[in-house]
Each structure stands twice: as structure tokens, then as C-alpha cells.
Amino acid sequence: MLSYQHAYHAGNLADVHKHSALAWALDYLVRKDKPLCYIETHAGRGLYDLASSAAQKTGEAAKGVQRDGLLTAFAPAHPYVRAIINTRHEGAALYPGSPVIATSILRPMDTLHLAELHPQEVEHLRAAVGERARVYQQDGYALANRLCPPTPRRGLLMIDPSFETPREYLEVPRFLAKMHRKWPVGVLMLWYPLLAQAAHTQMLAALTSAFPAGLRHEVRFAAAAAGHGLIGSGLFFVNPPYQIEHELARLAEVFAALDSLA
Ligand SMILES: C[S@@+](CC[C@H](N)C(=O)[O-])C[C@H]1O[C@@H](n2cnc3c(N)ncnc32)[C@H](O)[C@@H]1O
């Protein structure tokens, strides 16, 4: 179907939640002097122009990463803040998507595999990451299935679907279970939306039953505009990086303080 375009939503509060947790996780993993593999099933275009008509139309970034005081709620050395500042050097209104956050944190010894189906997004993605990552214009679930268990064995699989069909909510738990069987040591990180109609409930029940030790983290926020369905952001980790729960608790505080910001 591919009607979803992340350019309308880049830099929104869900991106702040997902991207700051991802940046922290990758920054934690690179502390060990051993190569790792990063695989992303739904990469998007890598770089987003928050001054574009798409971003301006929804105003989601203005209520998200561009909100006064939001970034200063993070420590200045936080890897998410560093990735944003690096990107702004390329263009003041540019915002890094997850692939660019990953390329900014991972080392030359690490391997990156990025899947994106949309032809236009793939073209932008190739331009954004250059030679640093292997980009595949194919179904991300099939790519991960083919690559896992990857070489090197350490690493993180990021799954950030657009959930365009209700079926995807049912398939994601089966996909995670399969990836965990194939790659028991891999960190699996799933993002899901909290929508007014709570479409994710059944998916979460299946995930928590398949992964009783999985780590779930959710934040809630006001819809960016009247009638917008997105009212929160969820993450589910299998094999979460050590001590990420402390980082997620700090992140919850950032979101809890949002109402006091402009
Ligand atoms: C939520 S966006 C990705 C955002 C990106 N992960 C980020 O945080 O910067 C989802 C992307 O997945 C793409 N997509 C949808 N179904 C896909 C599939 N089965 N395989 C690969 N890409 C897919 C869409 O074109 C869209 O660009």
C-alpha cells in the first residue's frame, strides 16, 4: 500500500521517544570494543527537512523536537542531542531519522543494513547514508529474516513499521518471535503507536506472552492537533541493553514535564 510518508511526522514526540532511546541504546552498545550489526526493517528516508511543506502541514515537529525547552531537557552530551546538532550543521532545519542517528553513532567496524520499500524514500535514504550502510529496496521483514543471525553476532534489529494494515499488528509478534529464535543474542527494538482507538492492545498481549522478560516503555502526550489519532508512543525490547530502564525512566520524566513547556 505504502501511503504512509514519515516526512509528515518526522521530529514529532513519538520520534523524540523512539530516536532518543535508540541513540542511547546504540551509544551503550559501542562502548564495548567489538563490532556490531545494525539492521533496520523500515528505514524511511534518513534525513527530514522540518521546513518542508509536509512537516509544516501537520505541525508535529513544532510540537515535538522543535518545541522550546524540549532538547534542553536532555543532557547536552546525550547521543540523541549530539546526532541532532551534527545534522543541523548540514542544514538548520534538517532532522536525523533513525538510519542517520545510527550512522552518526556506529563505528567503521560496525555493519549497517537498511530496508525501505518506497522508491522515493530509498533514493533519499541512499543519498543520506552514502557508502556507510547497505540499503535494500525490499520488504524489511524479509531482509531481516534473510540476514539473521547476522555477522557479527552482536547487534540491534530496529523494527519501526508504519502499521498501515491491521494485519501488521498481528504479524509483528510472530516476526519478533522468529527473529529471537534465529538470533537469540540480538537486541530487538520495536516501535508502535498509541492511537486513540488502541489498535496495539492485542499485539502487546501477544508480545508480553511470548517475551515475559521483554521491556515495554510507553509515553503519552496530547495529540499534535485536534483529531490526530496519535496520543502516545511505545517501545518493546527483547534483550534490552543493560541499564536502559534508567534511561527510559529519565525519558518518562522529560515527557511528564512537557505540559510545563510552551
Ligand atoms: C515509520 S517510517 C520509518 C521511519 C524511520 N524508521 C525513522 O525513525 O526515521 C516507516 C517506513 O517504512 C516503509 N515501509 C512500509 N512497509 C515496509 C516494508 N514492508 N518493508 C520496508 N519498508 C517499508 C515506509 O515507506 C516508511 O518509509
The ligand as an SDF file (V2000), in Angstrom:
LIG
                    3D

 27 29  0  0  0  0  0  0  0  0999 V2000
    7.7360    4.9630   10.3260 C   0  0  0  0  0  0  0  0  0  0  0  0
    8.5490    5.1330    8.8020 S   0  0  0  0  0  0  0  0  0  0  0  0
   10.2360    4.8860    9.1920 C   0  0  0  0  0  0  0  0  0  0  0  0
   10.8700    5.9650    9.9850 C   0  0  0  0  0  0  0  0  0  0  0  0
   12.3080    5.6990   10.3590 C   0  0  0  0  0  0  0  0  0  0  0  0
   12.4560    4.3890   10.9790 N   0  0  0  0  0  0  0  0  0  0  0  0
   12.8050    6.7430   11.3080 C   0  0  0  0  0  0  0  0  0  0  0  0
   12.5440    6.6280   12.5190 O   0  0  0  0  0  0  0  0  0  0  0  0
   13.4680    7.6800   10.8670 O   0  0  0  0  0  0  0  0  0  0  0  0
    8.1420    3.6100    8.0250 C   0  0  0  0  0  0  0  0  0  0  0  0
    8.7650    3.4320    6.6440 C   0  0  0  0  0  0  0  0  0  0  0  0
    8.6150    2.0620    6.2720 O   0  0  0  0  0  0  0  0  0  0  0  0
    8.3980    1.9790    4.8800 C   0  0  0  0  0  0  0  0  0  0  0  0
    7.7870    0.6580    4.6720 N   0  0  0  0  0  0  0  0  0  0  0  0
    6.4810    0.2910    4.8010 C   0  0  0  0  0  0  0  0  0  0  0  0
    6.3610   -1.0490    4.6960 N   0  0  0  0  0  0  0  0  0  0  0  0
    7.6200   -1.5400    4.5200 C   0  0  0  0  0  0  0  0  0  0  0  0
    8.1500   -2.8500    4.4100 C   0  0  0  0  0  0  0  0  0  0  0  0
    7.3510   -3.9320    4.4410 N   0  0  0  0  0  0  0  0  0  0  0  0
    9.4840   -3.0010    4.2710 N   0  0  0  0  0  0  0  0  0  0  0  0
   10.3040   -1.9110    4.2270 C   0  0  0  0  0  0  0  0  0  0  0  0
    9.8640   -0.6480    4.3440 N   0  0  0  0  0  0  0  0  0  0  0  0
    8.5310   -0.4590    4.4980 C   0  0  0  0  0  0  0  0  0  0  0  0
    7.5640    3.1850    4.5530 C   0  0  0  0  0  0  0  0  0  0  0  0
    7.7300    3.5430    3.1860 O   0  0  0  0  0  0  0  0  0  0  0  0
    8.1370    4.2380    5.5230 C   0  0  0  0  0  0  0  0  0  0  0  0
    9.1390    4.9930    4.8910 O   0  0  0  0  0  0  0  0  0  0  0  0
  1  2  1  0
  2  3  1  0
  2 10  1  0
  3  4  1  0
  4  5  1  0
  5  6  1  0
  5  7  1  0
  7  8  2  0
  7  9  1  0
 10 11  1  0
 11 12  1  0
 11 26  1  0
 12 13  1  0
 13 14  1  0
 13 24  1  0
 14 15  1  0
 14 23  1  0
 15 16  2  0
 16 17  1  0
 17 18  1  0
 17 23  2  0
 18 19  1  0
 18 20  2  0
 20 21  1  0
 21 22  2  0
 22 23  1  0
 24 25  1  0
 24 26  1  0
 26 27  1  0
M  CHG  2   2   1   9  -1
M  END
$$$$
